Amino acid sequence: MKNIVIGVLIAILVVSSVGAVMHPNVSVDVVRYTQHSVIRIDSDADFAVQAASNGWPGSGTESDPYVISGLEIDANGNGSAIYIGNTTVYFVVENSYLHNASYKSWPYFTGAGIILYNVQNGVLLNNNCSSNGRYGIHLYSSINNTVENNICVDDDSGIYLYGSSTYNRLKNNTCKDDSHAIYLWESTHNIIENNNCSSSNEGIYFQRDSNYNIIRNNTVSHNQRGIYLESSSNYNTVENNSCAYNQYGIYLNTLYNEVRNNTIYRNSQAGIYIPSVNGYNGIFGNELYNNGYGVHLSYSGSSVIENNTMMSNGMGVYVYFSNSNRIVNNTITNHTNYGIYIYGSSSQHNRIYNNLLYYNKGSNATYNSSRVQACDGGSNNYWNSSSVGNYWHDWAMNNDTNDQDKDGVVDWPYKIDGTGVRDHYPIKALLPGAPQNLSASRGDKFVNLSWEVPESDGGVAISEYRVYRNGSMLDSVTKLWFNDTNVSAGVVYTYYVTAVTYIGEGEKSNEVSVKAVSVPSAPRDLNATVGGRYVNLSWEEPADNGSLDIIEYRVYRNGSLLGTVSGQLWYNDTTVSLGTVYGYCVSAVNSVGEGEKSSELSVRTLDVPSAPLNLN
């Protein structure tokens, strides 16, 4: 009988997988699903009826609505696998395989694995919505929904938000081999985070007034455009994403967006591309390496490119027929071509200063006029502010006598290739880096600090180090250590160190916090109980243990160490003679050392009585 039952179960499981047409990149565990017909829900009341008839349990929460779980729906010929519309109840659709949808008509037959229309408070969790004709998951005019841990492969759009879909959270989804992995149209205030978007035309794509969204911590790779914002999709934040192996890592064809702290590498055309935009975009703190261009501006203006690190791209920053941009505080190194290249007569009023340029276009630490690190083919561009230009490593390091007045500026301008414009205030040296590996050791009422030299001295000799304690300067020294003897046991002190050259004071080191310690004070209230053949000593703990545990007590007799005890406040001396005077004292010991001795206690042991007198 048992064998028959097992055979029937196996047959049922095999039947559940029949008809599942899978994309070669889609992995589906068909055993876990229950086959189900397409689902159409069009109101809260309708949801209640269908939940009751299908046995869908709570808790989707607020007060236990519905969970749809573990279904396989083949939507072939039926438009969409699941349609939920016009609801506000809390629900979860989870752990289901929804596939083979194709567009026929609106709204039920849109070709989506799941479509939410005018829906609030839904959660779509751990579903596989792959191989659908239009959309893996589609939110239309839907608010405050969560789309998490879903797989959308081989759809036209993996996840598509449309028509004022706001305050939704898209996280930890995998979308690949789609035309658009994640696609927003007229949708605002959404959070798109920790998704993997790959092998599509666009990894993350915003169109038509998709504003005030946050795109963060996503991995976007092997697309034509990694993250693509266009058509008045403004005021978005793009941060902490990894964009790699795309044609364009981040493509901004819109205004007032901030792109910050992203890692952007090996994109064949450009790490960041801003075409045909005359308005602000902020590019801050990104790492761009091994791209065609690090940052490419084309017919664009008023952007700020600041505090980025660009390394080993074909070119660092390419400004093509673009004006009024600000390029400041960037580190631009090891590019095959120019570090910064301004091209086109209408490229005007760009400001470039306080950038660090090393080893671009084959330059090194010796100036070579055929290996200048930048080119300006525009007009009225400014390669320095009123007081500072850029650091050109080949110019600064060319000799040791090119800053005679010691003002930190090379005494001769740096000539830029092209129209002959100059940087009039090329930086001679940089501020020194932070001292390395600050550490502290402590002893009896002192804290000893030590550190290593900075990774960079900025190009000139370090004249001193400044030691700070609790935010205030304590002292300056020329060596790599400092002993602070003005400390009180039990007090926590926080230290850091800076390096100083004639250019100025550099960055602070790591901070270290130390509780000062000391040896303990003397044990208190030494007393003795005396017998003929013993002296029993007792005492109390020191008033100050030096902020450390007492390890042991040392007992002295007549100035010599008699014995040690741990974990007790008494000592019994049984090596005494009758009628003898002894002087005792006790000291406490912690990990720093031995503290002062207690006051000496003098005792006389008892003796047997002398012989009776005048015996008659």
Backbone hydrogen bonds, N-H to C=O, Kabsch-Sander energy under -0.5 kcal/mol:
donor,donor_aa,acceptor,acceptor_aa,energy
5,V,1,M,-2.1
6,I,2,K,-2.3
7,G,3,N,-2.1
8,V,4,I,-2.2
9,L,5,V,-2.4
10,I,6,I,-2.4
11,A,7,G,-2.2
12,I,8,V,-2.4
13,L,9,L,-2.4
14,V,10,I,-2.4
15,V,11,A,-2.5
16,S,12,I,-2.0
17,S,13,L,-0.6
17,S,14,V,-1.2
18,V,15,V,-1.4
20,A,17,S,-1.7
21,V,19,G,-1.0
22,M,20,A,-0.7
26,V,23,H,-2.2
27,S,25,N,-0.6
28,V,26,V,-0.6
30,V,28,V,-1.4
32,R,29,D,-1.3
33,Y,30,V,-1.2
34,T,70,G,-2.6
35,Q,33,Y,-0.5
36,H,72,E,-2.3
39,I,81,A,-2.5
41,I,83,Y,-2.6
44,D,86,N,-0.6
47,F,43,S,-2.2
48,A,44,D,-2.0
49,V,45,A,-2.0
50,Q,46,D,-2.6
51,A,47,F,-2.7
52,A,48,A,-1.9
53,S,49,V,-2.3
54,N,50,Q,-2.3
55,G,51,A,-1.0
56,W,51,A,-1.9
66,Y,90,Y,-1.2
67,V,57,P,-2.2
68,I,92,V,-3.2
69,S,67,V,-0.6
70,G,94,E,-1.5
72,E,34,T,-2.3
73,I,97,Y,-2.5
74,D,72,E,-0.5
75,A,73,I,-0.8
75,A,99,H,-2.9
78,N,75,A,-2.9
80,S,78,N,-2.0
80,S,108,Y,-0.5
81,A,112,A,-1.9
82,I,113,G,-1.5
83,Y,39,I,-2.7
84,I,115,I,-2.5
85,G,41,I,-2.5
86,N,117,Y,-2.8
87,T,118,N,-0.6
91,F,121,N,-1.4
92,V,66,Y,-1.7
93,V,123,V,-2.8
94,E,68,I,-2.9
94,E,92,V,-0.5
95,N,125,L,-1.7
97,Y,71,L,-2.9
98,L,96,S,-0.6
98,L,128,N,-2.6
99,H,73,I,-2.2
99,H,97,Y,-0.5
100,N,130,S,-0.6
100,N,131,S,-1.5
102,S,79,G,-0.5
104,K,109,F,-4.1
105,S,109,F,-1.1
109,F,105,S,-1.2
110,T,107,P,-0.6
111,G,102,S,-0.6
113,G,135,Y,-1.9
114,I,136,G,-1.4
115,I,82,I,-2.4
116,L,138,H,-2.9
117,Y,84,I,-2.6
117,Y,115,I,-0.5
118,N,116,L,-0.5
118,N,140,Y,-3.0
120,Q,87,T,-1.9
121,N,143,I,-0.9
121,N,144,N,-0.9
123,V,91,F,-1.5
124,L,146,T,-3.0
125,L,93,V,-2.7
125,L,123,V,-0.6
126,N,148,E,-1.9
128,N,96,S,-3.1
129,C,127,N,-0.7
129,C,151,I,-3.1
130,S,128,N,-0.5
131,S,153,V,-2.8
133,G,101,A,-4.0
134,R,111,G,-2.1
135,Y,111,G,-2.0
136,G,157,S,-2.3
137,I,158,G,-2.0
138,H,114,I,-2.8
139,L,160,Y,-2.9
140,Y,116,L,-3.2
140,Y,138,H,-0.5
141,S,162,Y,-2.6
143,I,119,V,-2.0
144,N,166,T,-1.7
146,T,122,G,-2.5
147,V,169,R,-3.3
148,E,124,L,-2.9
148,E,146,T,-0.5
149,N,171,K,-1.7
151,I,127,N,-2.7
152,C,174,T,-3.1
154,D,176,K,-1.8
156,D,132,N,-0.5
157,S,134,R,-2.4
158,G,180,H,-2.5
159,I,181,A,-1.8
160,Y,137,I,-2.8
161,L,183,Y,-2.8
162,Y,139,L,-2.7
163,G,185,W,-0.8
164,S,186,E,-2.9
166,T,142,S,-0.8
166,T,164,S,-0.7
167,Y,188,T,-1.1
169,R,145,N,-2.6
170,L,168,N,-0.5
170,L,191,I,-3.1
171,K,147,V,-2.5
171,K,169,R,-0.6
172,N,193,E,-1.5
174,T,150,N,-2.8
175,C,173,N,-0.5
175,C,196,N,-2.9
176,K,152,C,-1.6
177,D,198,S,-1.2
179,S,155,D,-0.9
179,S,156,D,-1.2
180,H,156,D,-2.1
181,A,202,E,-2.8
182,I,203,G,-1.7
183,Y,159,I,-2.9
184,L,205,Y,-3.0
185,W,161,L,-2.5
186,E,207,Q,-1.6
186,E,208,R,-1.0
189,H,211,N,-1.5
191,I,168,N,-2.4
192,I,190,N,-0.5
192,I,214,I,-3.1
193,E,170,L,-2.6
193,E,191,I,-0.6
194,N,216,R,-1.4
196,N,173,N,-2.9
197,C,195,N,-0.6
197,C,219,T,-2.7
198,S,175,C,-2.2
198,S,196,N,-0.5
199,S,221,S,-1.4
201,N,178,D,-0.9
201,N,179,S,-0.7
202,E,179,S,-1.7
203,G,225,R,-2.3
203,G,226,G,-0.5
204,I,226,G,-2.1
205,Y,182,I,-2.8
206,F,228,Y,-2.8
207,Q,184,L,-2.5
209,D,231,S,-2.1
211,N,209,D,-1.2
212,Y,234,N,-1.5
214,I,190,N,-2.5
215,I,237,T,-3.2
216,R,192,I,-2.4
216,R,214,I,-0.6
217,N,239,E,-1.5
219,T,195,N,-2.8
220,V,218,N,-0.6
220,V,242,S,-3.3
221,S,197,C,-1.9
221,S,219,T,-0.5
222,H,244,A,-1.3
224,Q,200,S,-1.5
224,Q,201,N,-0.5
225,R,201,N,-2.5
226,G,248,Y,-3.4
227,I,249,G,-1.8
228,Y,204,I,-3.2
229,L,251,Y,-2.7
230,E,206,F,-1.8
231,S,253,N,-0.6
234,N,232,S,-1.2
235,Y,255,L,-1.0
237,T,213,N,-2.4
238,V,258,E,-3.1
239,E,215,I,-2.7
239,E,237,T,-0.6
240,N,260,R,-1.5
242,S,218,N,-2.9
243,C,241,N,-0.6
243,C,263,T,-2.6
244,A,220,V,-2.0
244,A,242,S,-0.5
245,Y,265,Y,-1.2
247,Q,223,N,-1.4
247,Q,224,Q,-0.7
248,Y,224,Q,-1.9
249,G,270,A,-2.4
250,I,271,G,-2.2
251,Y,227,I,-3.4
252,L,250,I,-0.5
252,L,273,Y,-2.9
253,N,229,L,-3.4
253,N,251,Y,-0.6
256,Y,280,Y,-4.0
258,E,236,N,-2.4
259,V,282,G,-3.4
260,R,238,V,-2.5
260,R,258,E,-0.6
261,N,284,F,-1.9
263,T,241,N,-2.7
264,I,262,N,-0.6
264,I,287,E,-3.3
265,Y,243,C,-2.1
266,R,289,Y,-1.5
268,S,246,N,-1.9
268,S,266,R,-0.5
269,Q,247,Q,-2.8
270,A,247,Q,-1.5
271,G,293,Y,-2.9
272,I,294,G,-1.8
273,Y,250,I,-2.7
274,I,296,H,-2.8
276,S,298,S,-3.3
279,G,277,V,-0.7
279,G,301,G,-1.3
282,G,257,N,-2.8
283,I,281,N,-0.5
283,I,304,V,-3.2
284,F,259,V,-2.6
284,F,282,G,-0.6
285,G,306,E,-1.6
287,E,262,N,-2.7
288,L,286,N,-0.6
288,L,309,T,-3.1
289,Y,264,I,-1.9
290,N,311,M,-1.3
292,G,267,N,-2.1
293,Y,269,Q,-0.8
294,G,315,M,-2.3
294,G,316,G,-0.6
295,V,316,G,-2.3
296,H,272,I,-2.8
297,L,318,Y,-3.0
298,S,274,I,-2.5
299,Y,320,Y,-2.9
301,G,277,V,-2.6
302,S,323,N,-1.2
304,V,281,N,-2.4
305,I,326,R,-3.3
306,E,283,I,-2.8
306,E,304,V,-0.6
307,N,328,V,-1.3
309,T,286,N,-2.8
310,M,308,N,-0.5
310,M,331,T,-3.3
311,M,288,L,-2.5
312,S,333,T,-1.9
314,G,291,N,-2.2
314,G,292,G,-0.5
315,M,292,G,-1.0
316,G,338,Y,-1.7
317,V,339,G,-2.3
318,Y,295,V,-2.8
319,V,317,V,-0.6
319,V,341,Y,-3.2
320,Y,297,L,-3.2
320,Y,318,Y,-0.7
321,F,319,V,-0.6
321,F,343,Y,-2.8
323,N,300,S,-1.0
324,S,348,Q,-2.3
326,R,303,S,-2.6
327,I,325,N,-0.5
327,I,351,R,-3.3
328,V,305,I,-2.1
328,V,326,R,-0.6
329,N,353,Y,-1.1
331,T,308,N,-2.7
332,I,330,N,-0.6
332,I,356,L,-3.4
333,T,310,M,-2.7
333,T,331,T,-0.5
334,N,358,Y,-1.8
336,T,313,N,-1.3
337,N,314,G,-2.4
339,G,373,Q,-2.8
340,I,373,Q,-1.0
341,Y,317,V,-2.7
342,I,375,C,-2.9
343,Y,319,V,-3.5
343,Y,341,Y,-0.6
347,S,344,G,-2.2
348,Q,346,S,-1.2
349,H,379,S,-0.7
349,H,380,N,-1.0
351,R,325,N,-2.7
352,I,382,Y,-3.3
353,Y,327,I,-1.6
354,N,389,G,-3.7
356,L,330,N,-3.1
357,L,355,N,-0.6
357,L,391,Y,-3.1
358,Y,332,I,-1.8
358,Y,356,L,-0.5
361,K,335,H,-2.3
361,K,337,N,-1.1
362,G,335,H,-0.6
362,G,359,Y,-0.6
363,S,360,N,-1.8
364,N,366,T,-0.6
367,Y,394,D,-0.5
371,R,368,N,-2.4
372,V,369,S,-0.5
375,C,340,I,-2.1
376,D,417,D,-2.9
377,G,342,I,-3.5
379,S,347,S,-1.8
382,Y,350,N,-3.0
383,W,381,N,-0.5
385,S,388,V,-3.3
389,G,425,Y,-2.2
391,Y,355,N,-3.1
392,W,390,N,-0.8
393,H,357,L,-2.5
393,H,391,Y,-0.7
395,W,392,W,-0.7
396,A,392,W,-3.0
397,M,393,H,-2.1
398,N,395,W,-0.5
406,K,403,D,-1.4
410,V,426,P,-2.7
411,D,402,N,-3.1
414,Y,423,D,-2.3
415,K,413,P,-0.6
416,I,421,V,-2.8
417,D,374,A,-2.0
419,T,376,D,-2.4
419,T,417,D,-0.6
420,G,416,I,-0.6
423,D,414,Y,-2.7
424,H,422,R,-0.8
427,I,390,N,-2.3
428,K,408,G,-2.6
429,A,408,G,-0.7
430,L,458,G,-2.4
433,G,456,S,-3.1
436,Q,452,E,-1.7
439,S,450,S,-2.5
441,S,448,N,-2.5
443,G,446,F,-2.4
445,K,443,G,-1.2
445,K,517,V,-2.9
446,F,443,G,-1.2
447,V,484,D,-2.2
448,N,441,S,-3.2
449,L,447,V,-0.6
449,L,482,F,-3.3
450,S,439,S,-2.0
451,W,480,L,-1.8
452,E,436,Q,-2.9
455,E,434,A,-0.5
460,V,457,D,-0.9
463,S,500,V,-2.9
464,E,500,V,-1.3
465,Y,477,V,-3.2
466,R,498,T,-2.3
467,V,475,D,-3.0
468,Y,466,R,-0.5
468,Y,496,Y,-3.0
469,R,472,S,-3.0
470,N,494,T,-3.6
472,S,469,R,-1.8
474,L,467,V,-3.8
475,D,467,V,-1.3
477,V,465,Y,-2.5
482,F,449,L,-2.1
484,D,447,V,-3.2
484,D,482,F,-0.6
485,T,483,N,-0.8
487,V,485,T,-0.9
490,G,516,A,-3.4
491,V,488,S,-2.0
493,Y,514,V,-3.3
495,Y,512,V,-2.9
496,Y,468,Y,-1.6
498,T,466,R,-2.0
499,A,507,E,-0.5
500,V,464,E,-2.3
501,T,504,G,-2.3
504,G,501,T,-0.7
506,G,499,A,-3.1
507,E,432,P,-1.2
509,S,497,V,-2.3
512,V,495,Y,-2.0
514,V,493,Y,-3.0
516,A,491,V,-2.7
516,A,514,V,-0.7
517,V,443,G,-0.6
518,S,546,G,-1.2
521,S,544,D,-2.8
524,R,540,E,-1.7
527,N,538,S,-2.8
529,T,536,N,-2.5
531,G,534,Y,-2.8
535,V,573,D,-2.0
536,N,529,T,-3.2
537,L,535,V,-0.7
537,L,571,Y,-3.3
538,S,527,N,-2.1
539,W,569,L,-1.8
540,E,524,R,-3.2
543,A,522,A,-0.6
548,L,545,N,-0.9
551,I,589,V,-3.4
552,E,589,V,-1.3
553,Y,565,V,-2.9
554,R,587,S,-2.5
555,V,563,G,-3.2
556,Y,554,R,-0.5
556,Y,585,C,-3.1
557,R,560,S,-2.9
558,N,583,G,-3.6
560,S,557,R,-2.0
562,L,555,V,-3.7
563,G,555,V,-1.5
565,V,553,Y,-2.1
571,Y,537,L,-2.1
573,D,535,V,-3.1
573,D,571,Y,-0.6
574,T,572,N,-0.8
579,G,606,L,-1.7
580,T,577,S,-1.0
582,Y,603,V,-3.1
584,Y,582,Y,-0.5
584,Y,601,L,-3.1
585,C,556,Y,-1.7
587,S,554,R,-2.1
588,A,596,E,-0.5
589,V,552,E,-2.3
590,N,593,G,-2.2
595,G,588,A,-3.2
596,E,520,P,-0.8
598,S,586,V,-2.5
601,L,584,Y,-3.3
602,S,600,E,-0.5
603,V,582,Y,-2.9
605,T,580,T,-2.7
606,L,531,G,-1.6
